[in-house]
Amino acid sequence: MPRRSGARAGVKPEVATTRSVLDAALARARERQDEDLGDLMEELRIPSISTLPERRADCLKAAHWLQHSFEQMGLTAEVIDVLPEGHPIVVAESNSAPGRPHLTIYGHYDVQPPDPVDLWESPPFVPAVRDGHLYARGAADNKGNHMAAVKAVEHLIASGGLPVNVRFVLESEEEVNGVSLPHFLREHAAQMKTDAVLVWDGGFDELLRPTIFTGLRGLLYIELHATGPAVDLHSGLFGGIAPNPINTLARIVGALKDREGRITIPGYYDNVRPPSEEELERWRQEDERFAAEAMRMSGARVLEGEPGFLNYERNTTRPTLDANGIVGGFVGEGQKTVIPSKATAKISMRLVPDQDWKAILASIESYVQTLTTPGVQVEVKLLSGTPPVVCTADSPAAIALRAWLKDAFGKETVLARMVASIPVAVDFQEALGAPMVISGIEQADAAIHSPNEHLQVDQYHRGIEALIRFICLFGGEPAQQ
């Protein structure tokens, strides 16, 4: 496991040297935009879908592709199989700047399945540029993001050398809430000391403003398994007397939220931390515009949620519960009159600061038993649990990134809560103990996890330049002991 070089507090790079490297790196990035886009498209052609066992070889192929890219740049790189049942991580490092700060950059190279494929305008793993947008699965989440960071480091190295020590940690289990990287971070924490962690897996807000995230939602994902009769039954012969798991499961799922959108699980809201008055004031000024953009991007006719809260609150600082899928019985074309023996529902909950997913899971397990019917047994199966994360925006790394995002994109960088989850963020925070900065370049309407995922090509190139500037400015900060 590579170690960072010993950093000495108070040592700063020479301004003239840093300036010349910065200028040369920016010039190189502008000259090589076609090559940079071509490399991103090459990575996008690899269908590294972590949730599908048959795509494990593609995840490994993507890992070795990244390793080769890092080695070509002059970094030391490893593909590491942490756990036999998991997917590999890629760790690449440069310790060529003794006495300078150390920066760890996180991203993930696994992607979501492209289904439904027939809704894509071009094949999901054949990247296509249309009207200034790059279309492909993973273009925004997260290959476009992490490749912008890779290219920024490449241009700096080729222009005279990095002003900081850099480590990339790229995983292939983010989309499945895997345990390989969390295990690795906690096992190797002593060898992975760093001055800052850049979680480059975010994006811009709905007004296309650069964003630094001060918090992440947690995630509790469960399956409800309902079992009734021993076998599927004829709905005419047994209708009216046989227990029906789908009927019961539908009743349970419906009862988890009331008609106004309030979640009914006992104790669910007990520990929810409210937003600050400063946050609320800012959100009140933008809520109407936020709602209009949310409706435009989603195609929804109306927005819904708990009464008495702003749309932005419901989307960021209030916990959620959503049914993600129900399976049972006959779902093919035509008719089959059947009472199924089993049915399953997938339920996800996005949690906010101070909520404990383990306590909520225990409450759900008890609550569901009060909602079932006598002839149907319901089991709650845990798929994943991740706690919420809160991080500061006043660390040297956050201040530097905020300044250079504004410079590169010409808009004030805003602070916000991320509506999604990044499972490994808490492990970076707890294992490494370094300030964490969460941001990225994907636009809010990038259609991540959906058909026709896309990234604005200009966002990619500007993101590379912003990261070049950020790394140079961060390199001028005194390193921690």
N, C-alpha and C positions, 0 to 999 in steps of 0.2 A: 504494500500500500504506500503510495508516494506521500512524503511529508512536505509541508511548506518550509521554506527557508526561514531562518530566524529573523524576525522583524525587529527593528530598533526604533523606539519611540522618538518622534521629533525629526526623523530624517525625511527630507523632501527632495524631489527631483529638481534638477536645474531647470529653471523656467524656459530658457532658450532651447534646451534639448527636448523637453516635453512639447513645446510649441512646434518645433520642426517636425517631430514625429506625428503630432496631431494633424498638421497641415498636409503632410505627405500621405497619411492614411485616408483623410477625407478625399484628397485628389484621386487616390487609387480606387476608392470605393465608387466614385463618380465615373471613372473611366471603365470600370469593370462591372457595370450594372447588368449587362447581358449575361456575363459569366456567373454572377451571383444568382441571378434568377434561374439560370440553367441548372446550377447545383441544387437549388431547392426543388426544382421539378424532378431531378433525378431521384432525390430521396422520396418524393411523393409517389413515385411509381412503385415503391415497395409496399405491399398491402400488409403492414405490420399491425394486425388486428389482434390485440391481446386476449380478448374474450373467447376467441374461437381456437380450440386445440389444433385444428388442422392448419392454422396460420403460425404456429410456433416457429417453423423454419423461416418464415418471412420476418418474424421479430428478430431472430438471430442474424439474418441477412442484413437487416437495417442496423443492428448493433455493430457488425463488422464494417459496414459501409462508413459509419460514423468514426469508428476507430481508425480506419485508413485515412479519412479526411483529417483527423487530428494529427496523425503521425506525419502526413504530408506538410502540415503547417509547422512541425517541429515540436509538438507536444508529446509527452509520454502518455500513452493511452492503453487502457485495459478493457476487455470485455469480461465481466465477472458474473458467473453463475452463483448467486448467493444461496438459493435454496433449490433442491432438486425439482420441486413442483412449480417453481416460479419462472419468470423470464429474466434474461440477463440485464445488468446495468452496465453503463459505459462511464468510466471515470478517466478523465484526461487532465493533465496538469502541466503548468509551466512555472518553474521557480527560478526564473532568470533575472529577477529584480531583487537582489538581497537588500534588506532594510526597508523595503517598500510594503505597503499594505497587501493583504491577501483577500481576494474576492472569489467566492464560490457562486457559480451560476447553475441554476436548476432548470430542467425542462424534461419533457417526455416525448418519446418517439413512437409510442403506441397510439393507435387511432381507434375510433368507433367503427362498428360495421357500417357499410354504406346503405343498408336497407332503408326504405324500399328503392331498389336500384332503378326501377322503371321511371322514377320521378326525376332522375338526373338528366340534365340536358346534354351532358357528355359523360363518358365513362368515368367513374369516381377515381380510378387509379391511372387515368391517362390525362395528366394535367393539361388544361387548356386556358388560354388567355382570351377573354372577351371583354371589350369595353373597359379596359384597364383593370380588370379583376382576374385573379388566378383561381380557377375552379379545380378542386380535387379534395378528396377526403384527407384531412390533416393539414390543408393549406393554411388554416388559421390555428387550429388546435391539434398539435402544438408545433408542428414542423416549421411553419413560417416564423413563429416566434423564436424557437431556439436556433434556427439557421441564421437569423439576423444577428444573434449574439456570436455564433461561430464565425461569421464573416467579419464582424467588427474586430474580433481578436486576430483573425487571419491578416487583415489589412494593417493592423498595428505592428504585428510581427514583421511583415514584409516591408514596413516603412521605417525600420530602425530599432524596433524592440518594444516590448510591453513595459509600461511604466508601473505595472503592478504584477503580483503573482496571481495566477488565475487557475481555478479548478472548475471543470465542467462535471456535473453529475446528471446524467440523463437516464431515465428509467423507462421501462416498458410495461408498467402495471398501473399507471395512473388511472386509466379508464376502468379498471376492475378493482380499484382500492386494494391493491396487492400489498404484501408484507415484506417483499424482498428488500427494497430500499430502506424502509424503516428499521428492519433488522440490521442491515449493513451500517447505517448511520450510528446506531446505538452500540454496535459491536466495535466500531472503529473510531469512535468519537475522539479519542486521545490523539489519533493521527490526522484528524481532519480539522484541526483548529483553523479558524479563519476570522477575518475582521468584519465581514459582512456576507450575507447570503442574498443573492438576487434571484427571487422566484419569478422567472420570466415566463409566466403562464397566465397573464391577464390580458387586458385590452382597453380600448377607448370606451367612453360612455356613449349614450344614445345621441349626443350632440357632437360626436366625433372630436371629443377633447381628450388629451392624454390624461391618464388616471393612475394614481398611486393608491393602493388599497390598504386601509387601516384595519381590516378585519375580514375573516373568511367564515362562512357558515360551516357548521359541522354537518355530518350526514349520518342518518340511521336508516338502513335499508333492510327490509324484512320481506319474507314470503309468508302468506297465510295458506296453510294446507288444510282443506276441508275434506273429510271422508264420511260418506253415508253408507249406502248399501254395499254389499260385497262385490257386486258386479253391476254393469250398466243394465237398466231395466226399461221395458216397453212402457212408454208414458200413458198408453191407454189401459193396459192391464194393471199397472201399479199406480197410476196417477191418482192423487187424493189421499193415498195412504203411505206411500214411500217417502222417506226424507230425501230432499234434493239439495246436494251440496252447493250448487250454483245459486239457488234461491237464498240459502243461508249466507253464503259468502257475499252476495250482493247486498243483503241486509246489513251485514257487519261493516262492509266497506262504506256504505252510505251513512251508517251511524257514527263513523269516526269523525265526521264533520257535520255541523248542523246546517240548516238552509242558508244561513248568513255567512258561512265560511269559518265559523269558530270551531276549533278542534276540541273534541269532547273527552279525550283521554284524561283521566284524573291526574291532577298535578302537572299537566303539560306546560302551563304558563307560569308556574310558581317562581321559577328562578330567572325569568327572562329579564335581561338588563336593558333598560330603556335607553334610547339615544339621548345625546346631550341636547340642550336647548339650542346651542350653536348649530348643530346638525339639523335640527327641526326647522329653524328659521331659514336656513339655506334651502331645504327641501320644499318648504311652503312656497318660496318664490319660483320654483321650477316645476312644481308638481303637475300643473296643467300641461305644460310642454312635454314633460316626461310621459304622461298618460297618452298623449297623442302619438308620440314616437313609439311607445310600446304597442299600441293598437296597430300602427302602420306595419311594424316589423313582424308582429304575430299574425296579422290578418284577423284578429278577434273583433267581433262586433261591439262588445263591451268588455270592460275589465271588472273583475269581481274580487271579493275578499272581505275581511273583517270590517264591519262598520266602525267609524270613529277614528280611522287611521288614514294617513295620506297614502296614495298609491306607492310612492317611493318607500315609505315605511313598510308596507305590506310586502314589498319586493326585496327588502334588505335586512331590516332589523326585527321583523316578526317571523317566528318559526312557521313552517309550512308542513302540509301533509298532502301527498298526491298518490292516487292509484296509477301505476305505470303499466299494468297489464293484468287481464283476467283470462285464464285458460280453463276450459272444461267442456266435456261433452262433445257434441258434433259441431264442427265449425267449417265444414266443407261446403261445396255448392249443393243446392238442392235441399231435400228434406230427410231427416231421420228423427223420428219421434222417440227420444231417449231421455231417461232420467240418469244422469251420470253418477258413477260411484265416487268420483273425486273431482275436485276443482282447486285451482290455485290462483292466488292474487299476489302481485308484487306491489309493495307500498314503500315509497321513499319519503323521508322527513328531513327537511333542511333545518338545522338547529342554529341558535344564535348564542352569543356569549352568556355564560353561566348556566346553560342547560347541560345536564349530564345524560348522555345517551344511554348509559347503563341503567340509570334509574328509570328513564322513560321506557326502555325495553321491558323492565320488570312490570311497570304499570300496564303496558299494553298486554302482556301475557295474562295478567289477571283480568283486565277489562274485557278482552275478547271472549273469555269464558262466560261472562254475563250476557253476551250478545248472541251466542250461538243458540241453536234449537236442540231439543232433546235427542233427535236422531242423527245429529251431525257432530263429529269430533273435529275440533280445529286446533292445529299446532302452529305456533309461531316459530319460524326459523330465521335466525340472524344471518344476513348476508354480509353486512359490513357496518362498522360504527366508527365515526371519526369525530373528535371534539371540535368545537369552534375555536378560532384563533383570533387574537387581537395583537396588532403590532404597531409600533410607533412610526411616526412620519418625520421625526426630528433628528434621526441619526445622520451622521455625515454622509452616508451612502444615499439615504433618502433625499437629503437636501441637494446633493449633487445631481441625482437623477431627475428630480423635479425641475431643476434649472435647465438641464440640457434637453429634456423633452419639450419644454416650452420653446427653446431656441430652435429645435429641429422642426417642430410642427407649427410654430407661430400662434399657439393658443396656450392660455394659462392651464397649467397642470392642476387638476382637481383632486381632492381627497374623497374617497368613497368607501363604502362597504361592498365587498364582492358578494354577489347573490349566489354564487356557486361554491364548491368545496375543492380544495387541493389536499388530498388525504395526508400526504407526507409533510405538509408544512409544520404541523405540531412536532414532528420528530426532528426536523431541522432546528426548531426553536428550543426544544428541551435538550437534545443531545449535544448540539454545538454551542448554544448559548450566545450566539452572535446576533447583532441586529439584522432583521430580515426586511427586505424591501420587495413588494409584490407589484408587478406591473406587466405591461406587454403592449403589442401593437395591433392586435386584431380589432377590427371595427365591430360595433355592437350588433350589426345586422349580418355578421359573417356566416350565419346558418350553421354554426358548429353543432355536431351530432345530427344534423338534418341533411336531406338531399341538397345538392348544389352548394355545399360549403365553399366559401371563397374568401380571398384576402385581396385587398386593394394593393396592387403592385407598388404604388407610390408609398404606401405605409411600410412595406418591406424595406425599400431603399432608404427612406427617411429614418426608419428604425435602426438600420445599420449605422448611419451617421450619428444618431443620438447616442448610441452605445459607445461609439468611438470617443465621442466627447466626454461621456460620463466616465469611462474608464480612465481617461487622462486626468480629469478633475479629481476622481477618487484617488488616483495615484499620488496626488499632491497632499493627501491628508496624512497626518502622523499615524503610523501603524500602532496597533495595540500591543502591549507586552504579551 
